[in-house]
Amino acid sequence: MTTHTEVRTARVELWPDEGPGNRRSRLVLATGLVSPRVVRHEGAAAEVALVATTASLLGGDTMRLAVAVGPGLRLDLRDVAGTVAYHGRGLGCVVGATLRVHEGATLTWAGEPLVVADGSVVTRHLGAQVDDGGRLLLRDRVTLGRSGQAGGRLDCHTTLTHAGRPALVEHLEVRAGLGPGALGDARVVDTVTALGWRPEPVPGHPAYRLHAAGSVVRQLVREAHHSSLPRVWDAWRQDLPPL
């Protein structure tokens, strides 16, 4: 049976306040399977943390998040903790996130791991639209299994556009054992993506240059704490324009 019959979309939206010459902004928040909590909101910038509202992800769950950043504003989004997809008892679950970054806006999202436990089947959709002059910095981590587990199955569908043109379209199948997306002895796929500008490479971390302005760095590691991508995140974050 489905664990949550009502599908609610969590929302985090930052828009310019009305009035000519105003450097203030307003937040629009809505709760779903995650709840946005304001950490900081001043002037044209805000920081928001995402907190789980219930035990998830269970079989039959659908977790949706919609994020929008209005022109000239900056939103820093972060997860308080990772998300675990538990054994689905024959049912899959869905995670969906849509990101909209308007002209001159900046969005950063420091995502915590999505853990795919034994017996779970997860489909994840990530879509982002970044206008010309907008910037997106995203850290995305997925982990096969909890401690001592081999892990379930995760199908990731990612579509990123910049200035109305495709920048990255990817279907990544992550699962333990044989078949597409086999990771060897690695359990963690850690990815940092910059879209809207092409940051300088970080020594020791070769970047895949997107056709549009942007770059991707990815590591496969056995344990999350073995990843060195925090160095890339910190360096690229310093490239972002201050408000």
Residue pairs with C-beta under 8 A, 6 or more apart in sequence:
1 60
2 59
2 60
2 61
2 91
3 56
3 58
3 59
3 60
3 61
4 33
4 54
4 56
4 58
4 60
4 61
4 62
7 32
7 62
7 64
8 30
8 31
8 32
8 33
8 64
9 30
9 32
9 64
9 65
9 66
10 30
10 31
10 32
10 33
10 34
10 35
10 36
10 50
10 63
10 64
10 65
10 66
11 28
11 29
11 30
11 32
11 36
11 65
11 66
11 67
12 27
12 28
12 29
12 36
12 48
12 50
12 65
12 66
12 67
12 68
12 75
12 77
13 27
13 28
13 29
13 66
13 67
13 68
13 69
13 70
14 25
14 26
14 27
14 28
14 46
14 68
14 69
14 70
14 73
14 75
15 25
15 26
15 28
15 68
15 70
15 73
16 22
16 24
16 25
16 26
16 44
16 70
16 71
16 72
16 73
17 24
17 25
17 26
23 43
23 44
24 43
24 44
25 41
25 43
25 44
25 45
25 46
25 70
25 73
27 38
27 41
27 46
27 48
29 36
29 38
29 48
30 36
31 53
32 53
32 63
32 64
32 65
33 52
33 53
33 54
33 56
33 57
33 61
33 62
33 63
33 64
34 50
34 51
34 52
34 53
34 63
34 65
35 50
35 51
35 52
35 53
36 48
36 49
36 50
36 51
37 48
37 49
37 50
37 51
37 80
38 46
38 47
38 48
39 47
39 48
39 49
40 46
40 47
41 47
43 243
44 72
44 73
44 74
44 243
45 73
45 74
45 75
45 76
45 243
46 73
46 74
46 75
46 76
47 75
47 76
47 77
47 78
48 75
48 76
48 77
48 78
49 77
49 78
49 79
49 80
50 65
50 77
50 78
50 79
50 80
51 80
51 81
52 80
52 81
52 83
55 86
56 63
56 83
56 93
57 63
57 83
57 84
57 85
57 86
57 93
57 95
57 120
57 122
58 86
58 88
58 93
59 86
59 87
59 88
59 89
59 90
59 91
59 92
59 93
59 120
60 88
60 91
60 92
60 93
61 93
61 94
62 93
62 94
62 95
62 96
63 83
63 93
63 94
63 95
63 96
64 96
64 97
65 96
65 97
65 98
66 97
66 98
66 100
67 75
67 77
67 97
67 98
67 99
67 100
67 107
67 109
68 99
68 100
68 101
68 102
69 75
69 100
69 101
69 102
69 105
69 106
69 107
69 134
70 102
70 105
71 102
71 103
71 104
71 105
72 103
72 104
72 105
73 105
73 106
73 243
74 105
74 106
74 107
74 240
74 243
75 105
75 106
75 107
75 108
76 108
76 110
77 107
77 108
77 109
77 110
78 109
78 110
78 111
78 112
79 110
79 111
79 112
80 112
81 112
82 112
82 113
82 114
82 115
82 141
82 143
83 95
83 112
83 113
83 114
83 115
84 115
84 117
84 146
85 93
85 114
85 115
85 116
85 117
85 120
85 122
85 152
85 154
86 117
86 119
86 120
87 117
87 118
87 119
87 120
87 152
88 119
88 120
88 121
88 152
89 119
91 121
92 120
92 121
92 122
92 123
93 120
93 121
93 122
93 123
94 122
94 123
94 124
94 125
95 114
95 122
95 123
95 124
95 125
96 124
96 125
96 126
97 125
97 126
97 127
98 127
98 128
99 107
99 109
99 126
99 127
99 128
99 129
99 130
99 136
99 138
100 128
100 129
101 107
101 128
101 129
101 130
101 131
101 134
101 135
101 136
101 196
102 131
102 134
103 131
103 132
103 133
103 134
104 133
104 134
105 131
105 134
105 135
106 134
106 135
106 136
106 137
106 240
106 241
106 243
107 134
107 135
107 136
107 137
108 136
108 137
108 138
108 237
108 240
109 137
109 138
109 139
110 139
110 233
111 138
111 139
111 140
111 141
112 141
113 141
113 142
113 143
113 188
113 224
114 122
114 124
114 141
114 142
114 143
114 154
115 142
115 143
115 145
115 146
116 122
116 142
116 143
116 144
116 145
116 151
116 152
116 153
116 154
116 174
117 145
117 146
117 149
117 151
117 152
118 145
118 146
118 149
118 150
118 151
118 152
119 152
120 152
120 153
121 152
121 153
122 152
122 153
122 154
122 155
123 154
123 155
123 157
124 154
124 155
124 156
124 157
125 157
126 140
126 156
126 157
126 158
126 159
127 158
127 159
127 160
128 136
128 138
128 159
128 160
128 161
128 195
129 161
130 136
130 160
130 161
130 162
130 163
130 167
130 195
130 196
131 163
132 162
132 163
133 196
134 196
135 194
135 195
135 196
135 197
135 240
135 241
136 160
136 193
136 194
136 195
136 196
137 192
137 193
137 194
137 195
137 233
137 236
137 237
137 240
138 191
138 192
138 193
138 195
139 190
139 191
139 192
139 193
139 229
139 233
140 190
140 191
140 192
140 193
141 188
141 189
141 190
141 191
141 224
141 227
142 154
142 156
142 174
142 188
142 189
143 151
143 187
143 188
143 189
143 224
144 150
144 151
144 152
144 154
144 174
144 175
144 176
144 183
144 187
144 188
145 151
145 152
145 176
145 187
150 176
150 177
151 175
151 176
151 187
152 175
152 176
153 173
153 174
153 175
154 173
154 174
154 175
155 171
155 172
155 173
155 174
156 170
156 171
156 172
156 173
156 174
157 170
157 171
158 168
158 169
158 170
158 171
158 172
159 166
159 168
159 169
160 166
160 167
160 168
160 169
160 193
160 195
160 214
161 167
161 212
162 195
162 196
162 210
162 212
162 213
162 214
163 212
165 212
166 211
166 212
167 195
167 210
167 211
167 212
167 214
168 193
168 195
168 210
168 214
168 216
172 181
172 189
173 179
173 180
173 181
174 181
174 183
174 189
175 181
175 182
176 183
183 189
183 220
184 220
185 222
186 220
186 221
186 222
187 221
187 222
187 223
188 219
188 220
188 221
188 222
188 223
188 224
188 226
188 227
189 218
189 219
189 220
190 218
190 219
190 220
190 221
190 224
190 227
190 229
191 216
191 217
191 218
191 219
191 229
192 216
192 217
192 218
192 229
192 232
192 233
192 236
193 214
193 215
193 216
194 214
194 215
194 216
194 236
194 239
195 210
195 212
195 213
195 214
196 213
196 214
197 213
197 214
197 239
198 209
198 210
198 213
198 214
198 215
199 215
199 235
199 236
199 239
200 235
200 239
201 207
201 215
202 217
202 231
202 232
202 235
202 236
204 228
205 217
205 228
205 229
205 231
205 232
206 217
207 215
207 216
207 217
208 215
208 216
208 217
208 218
209 215
210 216
217 229
217 232
219 227
219 228
219 229
221 227
